[in-house]
C-alpha cells in the first residue's frame, strides 16, 4: 500500500486540501441541521409557552454554539490553499468563483453579526417572536450560505454558463443563472443539506439516548427524540430522492464517476446496481481480470438510476476509456488527441498575439474553439489516466448508501417505541442511537469522498486536471503546512469534543 | 439606538458562561490562521510574484501549455 502512494508535491497539496475539507465538514453539517432543529424546538416553545421547551432549546443551542465556534472560519483555510498551492486553478476559475464566494462571505457576515447574536444573547432582550424569527433566520441563512459554496463545487463537476478567454487564461461567466441553476449544483445542494439534517437529527437522538441510558433528563430526551426522529425521517426520505437525482446527474455529466461508484468495467444494458461487493484492486482498465471479486447485484437498478429507463445502457470504465461505437462513446485516446491540439492552439494563439500576427492568432483561435471541450484531456498521457481510484470511490459510495438505508430504520424504531411509551426501557436502542452519532459523520464524509475522489483526475470536469492546477512549489513547503494543519485541526476537534462532552454531562440548566 | 446595540452585545458577552472559553478558542484560532498561517505560509503566489494581471495571465498560459506541448 505504502509504495503505491505517490509523494509528489501535487499529491501533498491534494492531501492537504482533502484533510482541510474533511475536517471542515465535521462542523458544517451539524450547524446546517441543528439550526433547523433549534427552530423547531423554539417554535414549539413559543406556541405552547411551556418553559421546559425553552430549557430544551437553550441546551441544544449551547451545543450548537460550541460546534459553530470551533468550526467557524475553518473553510477559509481552503481559500488560503487556493492562492498558494493551486494558483493556476484559482486564476483560471477566479471569474466564476468570485461572485458565489463573495455572496457567501457577505451573507455569512451579516447573518452572524445580527441574527446569530440575537439568537444567543437576545433571550431576555427581545420579544419571544423576534427571538424565534432570529432562530429561523439563522437556520435558513446558514443553509442558503451553503448554497453558494455548492454552486461553486457544482460548477467544477459540470462547468456551464462560461467561456474560456485565451487572453486572460480565465473561464469567464456568461450566464449567472446557468451557473446558479446548474442541475449538478442544485442536486448537490439538496442532497448535502438534507443529509446534514439527518446527521444533526442523529446527533440529537444519540445524545438523548445517552440521557435515557443514564436515566437523566428523561422528559427532555424523549421530547428531543420525537422532534429529531420526525425531522430525521422526513429528511432521510428526501436524501433518497435527492440522491437519485444526484446519481442521474452524475450519469449524464460524469459517467466515469458513476462507473467507478459501481465498479462497472464493461457497460451493460439492464445494468444492475451492486448492493454489496469486493473490488478487485489489481484490476486495470482493458485487462482480462474481473472488476469485482464478489458482488451481490440488484437487477436493472443502475440503468434506472442512470437514465430513468430499465433497459438503458450504462457505460463502464472500459467503454469510456477505449470507446464504444455502438453507443457513440468516443475513446479517451481520441479526446487526448483533441486536447493536445487545443493546448497547442492556445500556445500558438499566445505567440501570435505577442508577435501581433492577427492572421495566425485567428487561425489558432478557430483551432482552439474546435477542440476546447477536450482541452483537459490533452494533459493526460493515456486513456487509463481518466479512471479515478475505483476501490475508494466504490467503498465510499456503498458505505454511504448502506448507512443511509439504516438511518430511517433507526428513526422509525425510536418513533415506534416512543409511541408505545417504551423507549426508556429499550437499552439496546439507546446504544444504537449512540452508535449512530459517529456513523452519521462517516456517511456524510463518505458522500464527499465519492463526489471528490470519484471525479479525479479532474479539478474542472474535462477541462483541467488536478496536476495542472497546482503551483510550482517544493514538496517540502506543502508537507510542512500539511502537518501544521493536521496538528491545528486535531487540536480543534479535541477541544470541541471535550467542551461538548462537559456540556452534555452537565445537561440543561435548571433555571 | 447605537448605545442599545452596544449594550445588547456587551451584556450578551458578560452573561456568557461556556461562551467565554469559546471566544478564547475563536480568538486563538483566528490569530493562528490569519497572523501566522496566512502571513508566513500562505501568500497568494501570483499576487506576490507578479505585479499586473497581464503578467499573471501570461504566466498561467505558459504553465498550462509549455511543458505539455513538448509531450505531443
Interface residues (C-beta under 8 A of the other chain):
Chain A: X62 X65 X66 X69 X70 X72 X73 X76 X77 X80 X81 X83 X84 X87 X88 X90 X91 X92 X117 X120 X121 X122 X125 X166 X167 X168 X169 X170 X340 X343 X344 X346 X347 X350 X378 X379 X381 X464 X468 X471 X472 X473 X480 X481 X484 X488 X492 X495 X499 X503
Chain B: X8 X9 X11 X12 X13 X15 X18 X19 X21 X22 X23 X25 X26 X29 X30 X32 X33 X37 X38 X41 X42 X43 X44 X45 X46 X47 X53 X56 X57 X58 X60 X61 X62 X63 X64 X65 X66 X68 X69 X71 X72
